[in-house]
Structures are given as structure tokens and as C-alpha cells.
Amino acid sequence: MQKTYTIKGMTCASCVARVEKIAKKEKGVEKAVVNLITEKLTLDYEVGVFDLEVLKKEIKANGYELIEKSKTRDEDQKRKEKEIKVLLIKFIISAVFSLPLLYLAMGPMLGLPVPSFLNPMHNTLNYSLAQIILLVPIVVVGFRFYLNGFKAIFKCSPNMDSLIALGTSAAIIYSFYSFIYALINMLEPSLYFETAGVIITFILLGKTLESISKGKTSQAIKKLINLAPKTAILEKEGEEIVISIDDVQINDVLIVKPGSSIPVDGVVISGNSAIDESMLTGESMPVSKKANDNVYAASLNKNGLLKIKALKIGEETALSQIIKLVEEAQSKKAPIAKIADKVSGIFVPIVFGIALIMFIVWLIIKGDLQFALKIAISILVIACPCALGLATPTAIMVATGKGAENGILIKSGDALETAYKLNTVVFDKTGTITQGKPVVVDIISNINKKELLLWAGSAEKGSEHPLGEAIVLKAQEEGLDLLEVSDFKAITGMGIEAIINDKIILIGNEKLLTSHNIEVTLLKEYDDLAKLGKTPVYVSIANKLEGIIAIADTVKESSYLAIKTLINNGIEVIMITGDNQKTAEAIGKEVGVSKVLAQVLPSDKSNEINKLQLEGKKVAMVGDGINDAPALAKADVGIAIGSGTDVAIESADIVLMKSDLIDVVKAIQLSRKAFINIKENLFWAFAYNIIGIPIAGGILYSFLGDKGLLSPMIAAAAMAFSSVSVLLNALRLRFFKAKI
């Protein structure tokens, strides 16, 4: 069984590694994945063996809190907004006391005016006490760092809070020692209270900006949640009653007025309107709705009054399912995240080791405790496991959210990463490249074309064959009043025979005509149409061949452009279909596909995908039907057309809500952008620590002297900036636009 919980109190990638380690140790837990950005723990566990209460206690003992997912998304959002406010207040308090503390500490050295009663040259006691008094509120607002940090150290699982707590504690303890020593010996003390205060202030600033940025990464989800209306108008016994959305029941009749949002998924009972479904599909053009048409929660009723019957409510609506899908995608890790996870698990202990070694080395070389302590504090403070932990999940979160805004639902970070590596895309033909619905495309007639269509459309009225339905639809589109049929007969393998106004109407192949001793002409025209992938049928009226009607499953408008763009992006495009080779090649030529796999049985589609994979290709399968489901599941990335079946959508890794093949291009380009972004983030996170820690350790001191030393305060600012910079880089994905 799989379940998701909220984890409070995590600050960095080391916390993620620790919580995962704790969870994996519990009996019955098969898999545990923690996401730092969403603060979610996803567990796969064995029912009856796993004990949630035991895990709760163990997580609490390590300084974190496990919350069962009982709160609504709205409440969860309010909790996060409250956390940002609290962090902002703490930062302001810290800054208010840090500025005078920094001025008091640095002013005398820089020749700035300081009141005589606080001047260290004249009054050491007042000078020291003033700094201690200013430091106390800063330590109070930053107390969480010490509480969590030292708790993690005692549990042998140090994290980012541990680095801050140990670094600032060392500065404070040494300052107290120096203060007492100077007081006893009537000397001027060497204090580092301002270092501790400014470090805490910078870290709080970084955490505040980080929380605000994290909130922006989930803006797409917020937009979707905010679209859902809070109330609905219920029609009961002829009256209109405004009720909470939570009180709507299945089969309730609801009234949706112009300008209002559809409250639930349902079907139109009466009324006509245009509905804006862009929140579901990303398609900006409104969709016309009439009786018996489906409507979806949160879509906007533009101009007509509708009565709808509720069919799906609450978590069952399409909107809720999309939100759930995106949330699940954001909580799943991409394989690339494992690099950061492995490093983060040992990062903080290594930093502790480096700080201790450099402290001893510089103490031996310089024989100066202050100097060695300054080096150690700088190392502890500049090291940043946060940037490593944020590098991957932030980019995945923004990318999946951006995809959802455009009607592209990416189910996992794994799918996003694999899509980045794709070099081959296989398209199903019917319903994917084509409309999936045959229509009349050509009429060749010896008589007036409308007259031919009238006779043919009238004759096909009783037919259930898709080709017959296409002819009837064309006649209706032309506004023809169809004639009454006195007799109708479907002839298997040949076509149909009907009697209208005492005339025999035959529609079908050459075999049908010859069986009625009718001379077959127009042979060249028939062959030319067949070569183009169309299905031509002869039409005979009163025992005379009068024309040909050609029917085809027409290509979607966007198919050619989408395929051309994929090829230009270096991706091989293949079409797969059960159709005959001639028809398949004609469609392939029309859309620019050079490789066509024709006459492939539904059960063999997945085998064809496997063959391509054995050639070393990374393959995406794009399809819409039940018969595509095995191939979608077999492909490295399965991409389902949103108008397709539930089975196809369930089997896919990416779902295109608009059924537009341009979105295949967008999905691949988005994944490429996302993984360039992730690599940039990881490079920055690793490079920052690889460069920053040696500089903090005094490597430049040998060449530049005191100018090469890194102040602990500057180190703290750099550490805060590193996390925020990773988040800001990830947020650039919000401005992604596909290049078509």
C-alpha cells in the first residue's frame, strides 16, 4: 500500500536523507521517498506489519514531526503562508538587533562615532554587556537552529541546523570566554557576538526568501485549486438554493449562470453555452456545449444558462484528479536526484571533519586560537547542503506545474528525466496523427454532386458502418433533406443496397456492382484515390454508376507541424498502424514520416517498441486507444492523448489533455529545459561548496594574507544566497515557451 504524509521541521538534504533512513528501518516499509520542497514522505508499506505510531515517535525523537494527510489543500496552504509570516517576523526582529550590534562591534575599528559609555577603550564592561543584550533576542528568534541542530548532533545525524548551531555557538562561547578573561585582567576583549548575530540574521533572511520561492514553485497547483468554486446553485422543487460545494451529491441538478464556474463534473440537461476549459486543457478557445455534453468542474460558463446533472464530485472530479496527479509527480524523485541524496547523506559529517582538521592545522601553524576559530566557524557556516537538496525537486516542481498549466500532465520526475533523453517517437495513426473519425473528402460525380450525395446519404441512413455514417454526416452538413428508404440491405464484404422512390441505390466496391451487372467505369479515379490512402466507394443509381465518394480519416491540423518540429529537434519519428501498407504510406507521406510500420496487430505494437529499444533507442509511444495501452506501458515514455480511453491514460507517463500533437513537442522541450536547469542547479550547488569550503578554510591566506580570509558573516551571506539562487534559477522555468 502507498500513502503520503507531511513532514515538518526539515531544513536541508541531510534532513531528507535522515527521515528516509528512519522510515526505511521500520518494519513493513518497502520504500520511502521524501521531498524537501513539498515536505512530503511517500511510503510503500505492507499492511498489518507497518506501525505508523512507532514511525511517528521515531521521527519526533529526531526533531521532526509526521502529520497524517488529513488536512485539506487549502489548510495546508494556509499553514505554509503562516510559516512564511513567522520567518519574516523573526528575520525583521533579528535584523533590528543585528544592525546596532554590528555597528557597535565594528564602529570603533572603523572610526565611527560611538557613545563614550559604550566605547571599548573607556568602558569594556558596558561595551560587552550591550553586545550581549543585543544578541539575546537574535538567539531567541533563531533558537530553532540550536534546538534542531544539537538534537541532530546527539542523534549522530547532523544537518544544516547543526552547522549553524555549532558555528555560532563556538563564536558565542569564545566571546564569553574572552569577555570574562578581559574583565579579570583589565584587557580589551576580542568578541564575536556580532558574527553570531549577523550569521543568524542572514540565515533567517535566506530561509524567508527560500520559503517564498518554494511557494512560487507550486503556483500552478494554487491556480488550479483556486479555480474550484466554493458554492453551487441547487435546483430543488423549482427553487434555487445556494449550497456549499461539499454538500453537492451525485445526480443533483445544478444551475450554472453566465460568468460562473461549473461546480462539479456533470452532463448538460438543458441550455446552450460556450465553456472556457483552458484550466483543464490549456486550450484558450471556448468549447460549445449543449444537452448531453459533458462539463467539468472549474471550467467557466461564458454566456448561457445551463442546467447540469452532477456526475462526479469532490476528489473524483477531473480537476481534483489533475491536482492529485501533479502533486504525486512533484513528490516522486527523478533518478538524477540520487546523486545529491548520496552526497547529502555524508555531507555534514564531512564538513564537521574538515572544520575540525582546519582548526587544528591553523592553530598549530599560527598558534592563534582566534584565527583558528574564525576559520572553523567560516567553514561550518559556508557549507550548504540546502542547495544540493533543492537542486532537483524545485526544477521538477516548477516544470510539472508549468506542464499542467499547458494541459500536459507529467506523472513523475522519472518520466520528465526520461523524456529529456528521448531520441525516437512512435505515433499511433488512428486518433493520434489522424482525427480517428472518417469523413467525406472527395466526390467524383457524373451528375450534380449534391444530388449524388442526397441519394447516397439517404441510402446510408440505416447503416451502422463508419463509412456510411461519414456520408450521412456530409449530407447533413450540406443541409440536404434526406429521402425515405423503403428497403435497406447490408451486403457483407461488398456494401449496401437500398430502394428509394422505386430506384435501386448501390454503394460499395466493384464486386457489388458486377454482382448487379453494372458496368464499372471511373477505374483510374478509383485507383488514384486509393493510392492517396483514401477509401473510395462506388455509387450506383437505378443500375447506373454515377460517381465515387472517397472517405478518409483526416490528418489533424497540427500533425505535420509537430512531426516536422520533432525531426528538426533531432528525434526520429515512426508511425505505427494496423492499416494496409498503401494507406499507411500515404498518411505518412502527408505528415512527413519516412518510416511506417503498417499492418501491425494491436498485440504486436509493444513488440515493435521492444525491437526499437533493443537497438539502443530511447522510445516514446504516443497513442489513444485500449489497443495502445501495452505499447504505452512498454515504451520508455508513454504519452497518451487526453481524448483517449482511461486505460491508455492510466498506462501512460505523460497525458496530453488537448489531444494536440504539438504538445508532444512541448513536453519533450519542457523536459529538456527542466534537466538543463537541474544540471545548472547541481553544478552550482557542488561548485559552490567545492570552491567555498576551501576559501573559508584559508587556502587564499597563503597568497593574499588577511585579504584572503573569509569573514564568517560573509560566509553566512554566501550560504543563504546559494539556496536562494538555486530556487530562483528553477523559477525561470515558469517562463518556458516551446519553440515550434
Secondary structure, 3 states (H helix, E strand, C coil): CEEEEEEECCCCHHHHHHHHHHHHHCCCEEEEEEECCCCEEEEEECCCCCCHHHHHHHHHHCCCEEEECCCCHHHHHHHHHHHHHHHHHHHHHHHHHHHHHHHHHHHHHHCCCCCHHHCCCCCHHHHHHHHHHHHHHHHHHCHHHHHHHHHHHHCCCCCHHHHHHHHHHHHHHHHHHHHHHHHHHCCCCCCCHHHHHHHHHHHHHHHHHHHHHHHHHCHHHHHHHHHCCCEEEEEECCEEEEEEHHHCCCCCEEEECCCCECCCEEEEEECCEEEECHHHHCCCCCEEECCCCEECCCCEECCCCEEEEEEECHHHCHHHHHHHHHHHHHHCCCCCHHHHHHHHHHHHHHHHHHHHHHHHHHHHHHCCHHHHHHHHHHHHHHCCHHHHHHHHHHHHHHHHHHHHHCCEEECCHHHHHHHHHCCEEEEEHHHHHEEEEEEEEEEEECCCHHHHHHHHHHHHHHCCCHHHHHHHHHHHHCCCCCCCCCEEEEECCCEEEEEECCEEEEEECHHHHHHCCCCCCCHHHHHHHHHCCCEEEEEEECCEEEEEEEEEEEECCCHHHHHHHHHHCCCEEEEECCCCHHHHHHHHHHHCCCEEECCCCHHHHHHHHHHHHHCCCCEEEEECCHHHHHHHHHCCEEEEECCCCHHHHHHCCEEECCCCCHHHHHHHHHHHHHHHHHHHHHHHHHHHHHHHHHHHCCCCHHHHHHHHCCCHHHHHHHHHHHHHHHHHHHHHHHHCCCCC
